[in-house]
Amino acid sequence: MNARIGALSIELSAHALSVAASLLTYVLTTRAAQSRRPPSIAIAWVLGMIAVPYLTLPIYLLFGRRKLLRKAPHRPARPATPRHWAEDLIESFDLPAASRASVRLHADGAASRSGLFATLARATRRLDVCTYILGRDPFGREVAARLSERARAGVRVRLLIDGVGALQLPHATIAGLRAAGVETAVFCPLLARTTSGPRNLRNHRKYAIADAAALWAGGRNLAAEYFIGGRGAPPWRDLSFDLHGAVAAAAARQFETDWIASGGKPATDTPAAPQDPEAPLAQFLPSGPDQTEDTVHALLVDACFRAERRLLAVTPYFVPDSAFEAAIRLAARRGVKVDICLPRKSNHRLADFARSRSMRALTEAGVAFHLAPYMVHAKAVVFDDSLSLCGSVNLDSRSLLLNYESAVIFYGRAEIDWLAAWIESLIADAGRYQRRAPGLWRDIGEGLLLTLAYQL
């Protein structure tokens, strides 16, 4: 009996030490990285470390951290001339100022394909391409061929692909690109033993930059379903754009940071971007673990509280955190017309299931959800007539709080009106979401799934 009591005492002491070590690790890493989490997520981690620290701590170290800051930000002095409030907010994050940019938005995959290939062909010195997926299909092979052609023509071509997207890419494709002179790097490869930090922080940014002066960007991966469709299916509805100006230079600086973080060799030249004094204002906005603040999330919440007339949005996945959901709800309650377009069925069924709870609550507050009969992969938001954004950012917690993302803020009326009209054309095809009370098991299932909402 005494031996059993002694053994139990040793086990309890070991468990207590494990709990203490796990909680100390959680507190120190959270404070060091300035990681603010929703209370429900923080409580879940703490309870897990108390109950099963041996399992929870390794999972936390692999997946739990969400900030990996690369530089210390500083707050620049504000200019004396009046500006849009969003410019001041974005610059307070130590991000590039708004600048003039000649913009062309793409209404469909054909226009986007034309804009992408024109950007690739435009490069004479350096071509930087970042994508989440390079397709194993005719379109992906065409992109690879064009990158190889530019490299053989003497352009320095660099391809950065995310670790998840790289898993489905044949080794022969990478080997062929490298043989042609294309430099390749994988961002946070899942299977590499040398990768440090969390394995669930994905680079979801999508753009191509020619000579730091021309930018193609948006929500499209470099695969057939985003441009031309495949196997008898039409292409997904998506948004992208190309532009010329200093906004492209800002994107090039972000690419350089990501490229070096992935082990790539830095660029030695810094081409100057042209300026068109007659072009509208636009601003590059990166978001992710490398930023002190959750920049796009902060802009969206702030804009919801400032909106006076309308909020138009399109996104494939809608799983907002509590702060963003509250901001949308309060905007609707004070009379802002809020319309959000989603696909009736997306390519992620778990996200479709998890979105219902927020949709029911927001519908009750006056938000109108519109369910398109086809796959919509576009990401854009329009506030009143003064602000819009378009890029790679989905309106879900993973995209807004975990992923490395990017968007361009458009201040020009023409771009704002164009995006609003494009979203409204989807709404014209869509059916109105009808709120229905969930059954007991669905309610429980949604609650359990939303504890994992960051990973959807």
C-alpha positions as CSV (number, residue, x, y, z in Angstrom):
1,M,0.0,0.0,0.0
2,N,2.8,2.4,0.9
3,A,4.5,1.6,-2.3
4,R,1.4,2.4,-4.3
5,I,0.9,5.7,-2.4
6,G,4.5,6.6,-3.1
7,A,4.2,5.8,-6.8
8,L,1.0,7.8,-7.0
9,S,2.7,10.7,-5.3
10,I,5.6,10.6,-7.8
11,E,3.1,10.5,-10.7
12,L,1.2,13.5,-9.3
13,S,4.4,15.4,-8.7
14,A,5.5,14.7,-12.3
15,H,2.2,15.7,-13.7
16,A,2.2,18.9,-11.6
17,L,5.7,19.7,-12.9
18,S,4.6,19.0,-16.5
19,V,1.5,21.3,-16.0
20,A,3.7,24.1,-14.6
21,A,6.2,23.8,-17.4
22,S,3.5,23.8,-20.0
23,L,1.7,26.8,-18.6
24,L,5.0,28.7,-18.2
25,T,5.9,27.9,-21.8
26,Y,2.4,29.2,-22.9
27,V,2.7,32.4,-20.9
28,L,6.3,33.2,-22.0
29,T,5.7,32.5,-25.7
30,T,2.5,34.4,-25.7
31,R,4.0,37.5,-24.1
32,A,7.2,37.3,-26.2
33,A,5.3,37.2,-29.5
34,Q,2.6,39.6,-28.3
35,S,-0.1,37.0,-29.3
36,R,-3.6,38.1,-28.4
37,R,-6.1,35.3,-28.6
38,P,-9.9,35.1,-28.2
39,P,-10.8,34.0,-24.6
40,S,-12.3,30.7,-25.8
41,I,-9.1,29.7,-27.6
42,A,-6.9,30.7,-24.6
43,I,-9.0,28.8,-22.2
44,A,-8.9,25.7,-24.4
45,W,-5.1,25.8,-24.5
46,V,-4.9,26.2,-20.7
47,L,-7.4,23.5,-19.9
48,G,-5.6,21.1,-22.3
49,M,-2.2,21.8,-20.6
50,I,-3.7,21.1,-17.2
51,A,-5.4,17.9,-18.2
52,V,-2.9,16.4,-20.7
53,P,0.2,18.5,-20.8
54,Y,2.3,15.8,-22.4
55,L,0.1,15.9,-25.5
56,T,-1.0,19.5,-25.5
57,L,2.4,21.1,-25.2
58,P,3.9,19.5,-28.3
59,I,0.7,20.4,-30.3
60,Y,0.9,24.0,-29.0
61,L,4.6,24.3,-30.0
62,L,3.8,23.0,-33.5
63,F,0.5,24.8,-34.1
64,G,-0.4,27.2,-31.3
65,R,1.7,30.3,-31.9
66,R,0.6,32.8,-34.4
67,K,3.1,35.7,-34.3
68,L,6.6,35.5,-35.6
69,L,7.7,39.1,-35.7
70,R,10.6,40.0,-38.0
71,K,11.1,43.6,-37.1
72,A,10.2,46.2,-34.5
73,P,7.6,48.6,-35.8
74,H,7.6,52.3,-35.2
75,R,4.9,54.9,-35.5
76,P,5.7,57.5,-38.2
77,A,4.8,61.1,-37.9
78,R,1.5,62.0,-39.5
79,P,1.5,64.5,-42.3
80,A,-0.3,67.8,-41.8
81,T,-2.5,67.4,-44.9
82,P,-5.9,65.7,-44.4
83,R,-6.0,62.1,-45.6
84,H,-8.3,59.1,-45.5
85,W,-8.4,57.6,-42.0
86,A,-7.3,54.2,-43.4
87,E,-4.1,55.7,-44.7
88,D,-3.2,56.8,-41.1
89,L,-4.2,53.5,-39.7
90,I,-2.1,51.4,-42.1
91,E,0.9,53.7,-41.8
92,S,0.7,53.4,-38.0
93,F,1.5,49.7,-38.6
94,D,4.8,50.7,-40.1
95,L,3.6,49.8,-43.6
96,P,4.1,51.7,-46.9
97,A,2.1,54.9,-47.6
98,A,-0.6,55.0,-50.2
99,S,0.6,55.9,-53.7
100,R,-0.7,56.5,-57.2
101,A,-1.3,53.3,-59.2
102,S,-2.8,52.6,-62.6
103,V,-5.2,49.7,-62.0
104,R,-7.0,47.2,-64.2
105,L,-9.5,44.9,-62.4
106,H,-10.2,41.5,-64.0
107,A,-13.9,40.5,-64.4
108,D,-13.2,36.9,-65.2
109,G,-10.5,34.2,-65.7
110,A,-9.7,35.2,-69.3
111,A,-8.9,38.8,-68.3
112,S,-6.9,37.6,-65.3
113,R,-4.9,35.2,-67.5
114,S,-4.1,38.0,-69.9
115,G,-3.1,40.3,-67.0
116,L,-0.9,37.6,-65.4
117,F,0.9,36.7,-68.6
118,A,1.4,40.4,-69.5
119,T,3.0,40.9,-66.1
120,L,5.3,37.9,-66.6
121,A,6.3,39.1,-70.1
122,R,7.0,42.7,-68.8
123,A,9.9,41.7,-66.6
124,T,13.3,42.6,-67.9
125,R,15.4,42.3,-64.7
126,R,13.5,40.5,-62.0
127,L,10.3,38.5,-61.8
128,D,9.0,37.5,-58.3
129,V,6.0,35.1,-58.1
130,C,4.3,34.0,-54.8
131,T,1.5,31.4,-54.8
132,Y,-0.2,29.0,-52.5
133,I,-0.8,26.4,-55.3
134,L,0.8,25.8,-58.6
135,G,-1.6,23.5,-60.4
136,R,-0.8,20.0,-61.7
137,D,-2.8,20.8,-64.8
138,P,-2.5,22.5,-68.2
139,F,-2.6,26.0,-66.7
140,G,0.0,25.3,-64.1
141,R,2.3,23.8,-66.7
142,E,1.8,26.9,-68.9
143,V,2.8,29.1,-66.0
144,A,5.9,27.0,-65.4
145,A,6.8,27.2,-69.1
146,R,6.5,30.9,-69.1
147,L,8.6,31.3,-66.0
148,S,11.2,29.1,-67.5
149,E,11.2,31.2,-70.7
150,R,11.8,34.4,-68.8
151,A,14.6,32.8,-66.9
152,R,16.3,31.6,-70.1
153,A,15.9,35.2,-71.4
154,G,18.1,36.4,-68.6
155,V,15.5,37.6,-66.1
156,R,16.1,36.6,-62.5
157,V,13.0,34.6,-61.8
158,R,12.1,33.6,-58.2
159,L,9.1,31.3,-57.3
160,L,7.9,31.1,-53.7
161,I,5.3,28.4,-53.0
162,D,3.7,27.6,-49.6
163,G,4.6,24.3,-47.9
164,V,1.1,22.9,-48.2
165,G,0.8,23.7,-51.9
166,A,4.3,22.3,-52.5
167,L,3.1,18.8,-51.3
168,Q,1.0,18.2,-54.4
169,L,3.6,19.6,-56.8
170,P,5.6,16.9,-58.7
171,H,9.3,16.9,-58.2
172,A,9.7,16.9,-61.9
173,T,8.1,20.3,-62.1
174,I,10.5,21.9,-59.6
175,A,13.4,20.1,-61.2
176,G,12.4,21.5,-64.6
177,L,12.0,25.0,-63.3
178,R,15.4,24.9,-61.6
179,A,17.0,23.5,-64.8
180,A,15.7,26.5,-66.7
181,G,17.2,28.9,-64.1
182,V,14.2,29.6,-62.0
183,E,15.0,30.0,-58.3
184,T,12.5,28.2,-56.1
185,A,11.8,28.2,-52.4
186,V,9.2,26.6,-50.2
187,F,7.7,28.7,-47.4
188,C,7.5,26.7,-44.1
189,P,7.8,23.2,-45.6
190,L,5.7,20.7,-43.6
191,L,8.1,17.8,-43.9
192,A,11.5,19.6,-43.4
193,R,13.1,18.8,-40.0
194,T,15.0,22.2,-40.1
195,T,11.8,24.3,-40.1
196,S,11.4,26.2,-36.9
197,G,8.3,27.7,-35.4
198,P,4.6,26.6,-35.9
199,R,3.8,24.4,-38.9
200,N,0.3,25.7,-39.3
201,L,1.2,29.3,-40.4
202,R,0.6,29.3,-44.1
203,N,1.7,31.8,-46.8
204,H,-1.6,32.4,-48.7
205,R,-0.3,35.5,-50.6
206,K,-0.8,35.4,-54.3
207,Y,1.0,37.8,-56.6
208,A,3.5,38.3,-59.5
209,I,5.8,41.3,-59.6
210,A,7.8,42.5,-62.6
211,D,10.8,44.7,-61.9
212,A,9.2,46.0,-58.7
213,A,7.0,48.2,-60.9
214,A,4.1,46.0,-62.2
215,L,1.9,43.9,-59.9
216,W,-0.6,41.1,-60.6
217,A,-2.5,40.0,-57.5
218,G,-5.8,38.9,-56.1
219,G,-7.4,35.6,-54.9
220,R,-6.4,33.3,-57.7
221,N,-4.0,30.4,-57.3
222,L,-2.0,29.4,-60.4
223,A,-4.3,26.5,-61.3
224,A,-6.9,25.8,-63.9
225,E,-10.0,26.1,-61.8
226,Y,-9.2,29.7,-61.1
227,F,-8.7,30.7,-64.7
228,I,-10.1,28.3,-67.4
229,G,-11.9,25.5,-65.5
230,G,-11.2,21.9,-66.1
231,R,-12.8,18.5,-66.7
232,G,-15.9,20.0,-68.1
233,A,-16.4,22.4,-65.1
234,P,-16.4,26.2,-65.5
235,P,-13.8,28.3,-63.8
236,W,-14.6,29.5,-60.3
237,R,-15.7,33.1,-59.9
238,D,-12.7,35.0,-58.6
239,L,-11.1,38.4,-58.5
240,S,-7.7,39.7,-59.4
241,F,-6.1,42.8,-60.8
242,D,-2.9,44.2,-62.2
243,L,-1.4,47.7,-61.6
244,H,1.6,49.8,-62.1
245,G,3.3,52.1,-59.6
246,A,4.9,52.2,-56.2
247,V,2.3,49.8,-54.8
248,A,4.1,47.1,-56.8
249,A,7.4,48.2,-55.1
250,A,5.8,47.7,-51.7
251,A,4.7,44.2,-52.7
252,A,8.2,43.5,-53.9
253,R,9.6,44.4,-50.5
254,Q,7.2,42.0,-48.8
255,F,8.2,39.3,-51.3
256,E,11.8,39.9,-50.5
257,T,11.1,39.5,-46.7
258,D,9.3,36.2,-47.3
259,W,11.9,35.0,-49.8
260,I,14.8,35.5,-47.3
261,A,12.7,33.9,-44.5
262,S,12.4,30.8,-46.8
263,G,16.1,30.6,-47.3
264,G,16.3,32.3,-50.7
265,K,19.2,34.6,-51.8
266,P,18.3,38.3,-51.5
267,A,18.0,40.6,-54.5
268,T,20.9,42.9,-55.2
269,D,19.0,45.6,-57.2
270,T,16.1,47.8,-56.2
271,P,14.3,49.1,-59.4
272,A,12.5,52.4,-59.1
273,A,8.7,52.2,-59.6
274,P,7.2,54.7,-62.1
275,Q,4.7,57.3,-60.7
276,D,1.6,58.5,-62.5
277,P,0.4,61.7,-60.8
278,E,-3.1,61.3,-62.4
279,A,-3.7,57.7,-61.2
280,P,-5.9,56.9,-58.2
281,L,-4.6,56.2,-54.8
282,A,-4.0,52.6,-53.7
283,Q,-2.1,51.0,-50.8
284,F,-0.5,47.6,-50.2
285,L,-1.6,45.9,-47.0
286,P,0.1,42.7,-45.9
287,S,-1.2,40.8,-42.9
288,G,0.1,37.8,-40.9
289,P,2.4,36.6,-38.1
290,D,5.2,38.9,-39.3
291,Q,3.1,42.0,-38.4
292,T,2.6,43.3,-34.8
293,E,-1.1,43.9,-35.4
294,D,-3.6,41.8,-37.2
295,T,-3.6,44.5,-39.9
296,V,-6.5,43.5,-42.3
297,H,-8.6,42.4,-39.3
298,A,-8.0,45.8,-37.6
299,L,-8.9,47.7,-40.8
300,L,-12.1,45.8,-41.3
301,V,-13.3,46.2,-37.8
302,D,-12.5,49.9,-37.8
303,A,-14.2,50.3,-41.2
304,C,-17.3,48.6,-39.9
305,F,-17.7,51.1,-37.1
306,R,-17.1,54.0,-39.6
307,A,-19.4,52.8,-42.3
308,E,-22.5,55.0,-42.8
309,R,-24.4,53.6,-45.8
310,R,-23.3,50.2,-47.1
311,L,-21.0,47.3,-46.6
312,L,-20.7,44.9,-49.5
313,A,-18.5,41.8,-49.3
314,V,-17.8,38.6,-51.2
315,T,-15.8,35.7,-49.7
316,P,-15.7,31.9,-50.2
317,Y,-15.5,31.2,-46.4
318,F,-17.2,33.1,-43.6
319,V,-16.0,32.1,-40.1
320,P,-15.4,35.4,-38.3
321,D,-14.0,35.8,-34.8
322,S,-16.1,37.5,-32.2
323,A,-14.7,41.0,-32.7
324,F,-15.3,41.1,-36.4
325,E,-18.7,39.5,-36.1
326,A,-19.7,42.1,-33.5
327,A,-18.5,45.0,-35.7
328,I,-20.6,43.7,-38.6
329,R,-23.6,43.2,-36.3
330,L,-23.4,46.7,-34.8
331,A,-23.0,48.3,-38.3
332,A,-26.2,46.5,-39.4
333,R,-28.1,47.5,-36.2
334,R,-27.4,51.2,-36.7
335,G,-28.7,51.1,-40.3
336,V,-25.8,50.3,-42.5
337,K,-27.0,48.0,-45.4
338,V,-24.8,44.9,-45.1
339,D,-24.8,42.4,-48.0
340,I,-22.4,39.4,-47.9
341,C,-22.1,37.0,-50.9
342,L,-21.0,33.4,-50.4
343,P,-21.1,30.3,-52.5
344,R,-24.0,28.0,-51.5
345,K,-21.4,25.2,-51.4
346,S,-17.7,25.9,-51.3
347,N,-14.8,23.5,-51.7
348,H,-14.4,23.3,-47.9
349,R,-17.5,21.6,-46.4
350,L,-16.3,22.1,-42.8
351,A,-16.2,25.9,-43.4
352,D,-19.7,25.7,-44.8
353,F,-20.9,23.9,-41.7
354,A,-19.1,26.2,-39.2
355,R,-20.4,29.4,-40.9
356,S,-24.0,28.9,-39.9
357,R,-23.8,30.1,-36.4
358,S,-22.5,33.5,-37.3
359,M,-24.9,33.8,-40.2
360,R,-27.9,33.1,-38.0
361,A,-26.8,35.7,-35.5
362,L,-26.0,38.3,-38.1
363,T,-29.2,37.7,-40.1
364,E,-31.2,38.4,-36.9
365,A,-29.4,41.8,-36.7
366,G,-30.3,42.7,-40.3
367,V,-27.3,41.4,-42.3
368,A,-28.3,39.9,-45.7
369,F,-26.4,36.8,-46.9
370,H,-26.6,35.8,-50.5
371,L,-25.8,32.2,-51.6
372,A,-24.4,31.9,-55.1
373,P,-25.3,28.7,-57.1
374,Y,-21.6,28.3,-58.2
375,M,-18.2,28.3,-56.5
376,V,-17.1,31.8,-55.6
377,H,-13.5,32.2,-54.5
378,A,-13.3,36.0,-54.7
379,K,-12.3,38.1,-51.7
380,A,-13.3,41.8,-51.7
381,V,-15.1,44.3,-49.4
382,V,-16.5,47.7,-50.2
383,F,-17.4,50.3,-47.5
384,D,-19.6,53.2,-48.6
385,D,-18.0,55.0,-51.6
386,S,-14.7,55.7,-50.0
387,L,-12.8,52.5,-49.4
388,S,-12.5,49.0,-50.9
389,L,-10.0,46.1,-50.7
390,C,-9.3,43.1,-52.7
391,G,-6.6,40.4,-52.3
392,S,-6.0,37.0,-50.9
393,V,-7.8,37.5,-47.5
394,N,-10.9,35.4,-46.7
395,L,-13.3,36.6,-44.1
396,D,-12.5,33.8,-41.7
397,S,-10.4,33.5,-38.6
398,R,-7.6,31.5,-40.2
399,S,-7.1,34.1,-43.0
400,L,-7.4,37.1,-40.7
401,L,-5.5,35.9,-37.7
402,L,-3.1,33.1,-38.8
403,N,-2.2,33.2,-42.5
404,Y,0.4,35.4,-44.3
405,E,-2.0,37.4,-46.5
406,S,-2.0,40.5,-48.6
407,A,-4.6,42.9,-50.1
408,V,-4.6,46.2,-51.9
409,I,-6.7,49.1,-50.6
410,F,-8.4,51.1,-53.3
411,Y,-9.3,54.7,-52.6
412,G,-10.3,55.6,-56.2
413,R,-14.0,55.9,-56.9
414,A,-13.7,54.0,-60.2
415,E,-12.2,50.9,-58.5
416,I,-14.7,51.1,-55.6
417,D,-17.7,51.3,-58.0
418,W,-16.3,48.5,-60.2
419,L,-15.9,46.1,-57.2
420,A,-19.4,47.0,-55.9
421,A,-20.9,46.4,-59.3
422,W,-19.1,43.0,-59.6
423,I,-20.3,41.8,-56.2
424,E,-23.9,43.0,-56.9
425,S,-23.8,41.0,-60.2
426,L,-23.2,37.8,-58.1
427,I,-25.9,38.8,-55.7
428,A,-28.3,39.0,-58.6
429,D,-27.7,35.3,-59.3
430,A,-27.8,34.3,-55.6
431,G,-30.6,33.1,-53.3
432,R,-31.2,34.8,-50.0
433,Y,-30.1,32.9,-46.9
434,Q,-33.0,32.0,-44.6
435,R,-32.3,31.8,-40.9
436,R,-33.4,28.5,-39.3
437,A,-33.0,27.4,-35.7
438,P,-30.5,24.5,-35.4
439,G,-31.2,21.1,-33.9
440,L,-29.5,20.1,-30.7
441,W,-26.8,18.0,-32.4
442,R,-26.1,20.6,-35.0
443,D,-25.7,23.2,-32.3
444,I,-23.3,21.0,-30.4
445,G,-21.4,20.2,-33.6
446,E,-21.0,23.8,-34.6
447,G,-19.8,24.7,-31.1
448,L,-17.1,22.0,-31.2
449,L,-16.0,22.8,-34.7
450,L,-15.7,26.6,-33.9
451,T,-13.1,25.8,-31.3
452,L,-11.0,24.8,-34.3
453,A,-12.1,27.7,-36.4
454,Y,-8.5,28.9,-36.8
455,Q,-7.6,25.8,-38.7
456,L,-10.5,25.7,-41.2
